[in-house]
Amino acid sequence: MHSSQILLLGLLLALATSSKAFLALPTQRPCLARSEPLFGFFDKAFANEDLGAKQNAGLKNGPKVNDSVTINGKACKNAVVGQKIKVVAAAARVKIPYNCNNGDCGTCTVLVNGRKAKACQMTVPKGKCDIQT
């Protein structure tokens, strides 16, 4: 063999051994899932999970919601008893004119269950509440 062939063979051998350092060898990952049979122990664990109707979730003695509020015949959901009518009307996107917001001028007068009331001062009552603008 010539010296150039020996040199080339040595270079190939050196590259082959050093290239193994850059190879990513596959490793086994630990199995995190258990394969134990449960034999139906937890099949119906949450079958009877019924929390009932939601009312003032998370609030003790919280505000009571009046779902029987209508404005011009349109039902307004989530109106809170004691909330001002002007806030409920704004949430329902019903325009009521206001000037003073104190109840002095009477610009915001509406009919609540057939009686005149000032929307800036009147609050949502318990029970049926029919508001006409």
C-alpha positions in Angstrom: 0.0 0.0 0.0 1.1 3.5 -0.7 1.4 6.0 2.0 -1.5 8.1 0.5 -3.8 5.0 0.7 -2.8 4.5 4.3 -3.4 8.1 5.1 -6.8 8.0 3.5 -7.7 4.8 5.4 -6.6 6.4 8.7 -8.7 9.5 7.9 -11.8 7.4 7.2 -11.3 5.4 10.4 -10.9 8.6 12.4 -14.1 10.1 10.9 -16.1 6.9 11.5 -15.2 6.7 15.2 -15.8 10.4 15.8 -19.1 10.5 14.0 -20.6 8.0 16.5 -20.5 10.8 19.1 -23.0 12.8 17.1 -25.5 10.0 16.6 -28.7 10.1 18.8 -29.3 6.7 20.1 -32.9 5.8 20.9 -33.6 5.5 24.6 -36.5 3.7 26.3 -38.9 6.0 28.0 -40.4 4.9 31.3 -44.1 3.8 30.9 -46.2 6.2 33.0 -49.5 4.6 32.3 -50.5 1.8 34.5 -52.1 -1.2 32.8 -53.8 -2.6 35.9 -57.4 -3.9 35.2 -60.0 -2.0 37.2 -62.7 -4.6 36.9 -65.5 -2.0 36.7 -64.9 -0.5 40.1 -65.2 3.1 38.9 -67.5 2.7 35.9 -70.4 4.5 37.7 -68.4 6.6 40.1 -69.9 9.9 38.8 -73.2 8.6 37.5 -75.2 10.3 40.3 -73.3 13.6 40.2 -76.1 16.2 40.2 -75.5 19.5 42.0 -79.0 20.7 41.4 -80.0 24.1 40.0 -77.4 26.9 40.2 -78.5 29.8 42.4 -76.1 32.4 43.5 -73.2 30.2 42.9 -70.5 30.9 45.5 -72.5 33.6 47.2 -74.0 33.2 50.7 -77.1 35.4 50.9 -76.2 36.8 47.5 -78.5 38.8 45.2 -81.6 37.1 44.0 -82.2 37.0 40.3 -85.7 37.9 39.0 -86.3 36.1 35.6 -89.8 37.5 35.2 -88.8 41.0 34.1 -90.0 42.2 30.7 -89.2 45.5 29.0 -91.7 46.4 26.2 -92.7 42.7 26.1 -89.1 41.4 25.7 -87.9 39.1 28.5 -84.8 40.3 30.4 -82.8 37.5 32.0 -80.5 37.9 35.0 -82.2 41.0 36.3 -81.3 41.3 40.0 -83.9 42.2 42.6 -83.0 45.7 43.9 -81.1 46.7 40.7 -82.0 50.0 39.2 -84.3 49.8 36.2 -82.0 52.0 34.1 -79.2 49.4 34.5 -81.6 46.6 33.5 -82.8 48.6 30.5 -79.3 49.4 29.4 -78.3 45.7 29.6 -81.4 44.9 27.4 -80.4 47.7 25.0 -83.5 49.7 25.5 -83.0 53.4 25.3 -84.5 55.5 28.0 -83.8 59.3 28.0 -82.2 60.7 31.1 -81.4 64.3 32.2 -80.7 64.6 35.9 -80.3 60.9 37.1 -81.7 62.1 40.4 -85.4 61.7 39.8 -86.1 65.4 39.8 -86.9 66.1 36.1 -89.1 63.1 35.2 -87.5 62.6 31.8 -87.0 58.9 32.5 -90.5 58.1 33.5 -91.7 54.6 32.6 -94.6 52.3 33.5 -93.7 49.5 35.9 -96.6 47.1 36.3 -98.9 49.8 35.1 -97.7 52.6 37.5 -95.5 55.5 36.6 -92.0 55.3 38.0 -88.7 57.0 37.4 -86.2 54.6 35.9 -83.2 56.3 37.4 -84.6 55.7 40.9 -86.9 52.7 40.8 -85.4 49.3 41.5 -86.5 45.8 40.2 -89.1 44.4 42.5 -89.6 40.7 43.5 -92.0 38.8 41.4 -93.5 39.9 38.1 -92.1 43.1 36.7 -93.5 44.5 33.4 -91.7 47.7 32.2 -93.1 49.9 29.4 -91.1 52.8 28.0 
